[in-house]
């Protein structure tokens, strides 16, 4: 990892760059695949699945027998762990439900807001080198709680044309039965445009690699909403001299092993801690089964020394991390001052992996600096809020003149007339 000492603010943008390809470099590939799927439907999806996933499938839909076989194949200890995580995620997301908000803004003018579930949603679950069955829980649970009527799960198959047993088990206990063996750009294109097998949806959820992230952004051009641009995983830790170097190294490596394009950063007010963390990373990485992937990610990562907490928080808010861990004596300072982060982990005994799996918060979070404007997935992500109003005769008499004056001032005479005619009848 690169050590950077006291970087000046004018170079923060440069040193905090993500190791991602340029959007333009990927966009044309995505557009071409979308065009093929639009023209050829399942034929194109099959061709790209064979090209990228090395498997020739005639049927993309997971059968009930496949689900039952997968459920029987998952060991009981893991089943219990997944069930525990499911309960915690359900508890946290059910608590996010809100009542209908009703207000009488003026006597006789009643306004209210009610949340309605998005009817058709697509859940994208990455496969690749680490099938993320935990992401099934993070997306399917709030979708079910919200009451989405059609939930379609897409995930890439392996070279045998199979889906990981754990993914199918997690989907099963969440009540998801429409599961499609398609991943990558072609899955997002299918959910966006619809094919003979893949239903068109209203909104697409889920993380993925850089190509999936760009594909989701292209989907919005076709009128399909997305949760957020969620690309390669990233983690930033702030720590002072009181922090445990071994814990910090383990957290940095836990994100580094996600993928070669992941990025992890330590910001510290202690040069000694930085050296200790660096040494710990060198030791711990040797024991990891995915050490080759972690080593590539570590090459994109940085250890940054700054003199004060104030400088640290300014730099962190500029970076806007997906995951943010606070391991400092004055943790309240960072809790109160952080404004740009996807999810925050406070204290030495709050590893980021807790949020990835079982604490209850959602792990589908904005990356690449998008936490400056986007929230992570939550229950509201699966709703749309509809406003209602009902006005009595008395209410229209009270606000009618206001509407007439404003409409006339904007030069919209028909707007004014819609009120004037009614007031004359009253």
Helices and strands as residue ranges (DSSP letters): E 2-5, G 9-11, H 12-15, H 23-40, H 42-53, H 64-73, H 76-94, E 101-106, E 109-117, E 120-125, H 133-146, E 150-155, H 165-173, E 178-180, H 184-193, E 203-205, H 210-219, G 220-222, E 225-226, E 234-239, H 245-256, E 263-268, H 271-284, G 285-287, H 291-299, E 302-305, H 309-319, E 321-327, H 331-337, E 341-346, H 352-357, G 370-372, G 379-382, E 383-391, H 393-409, H 413-425
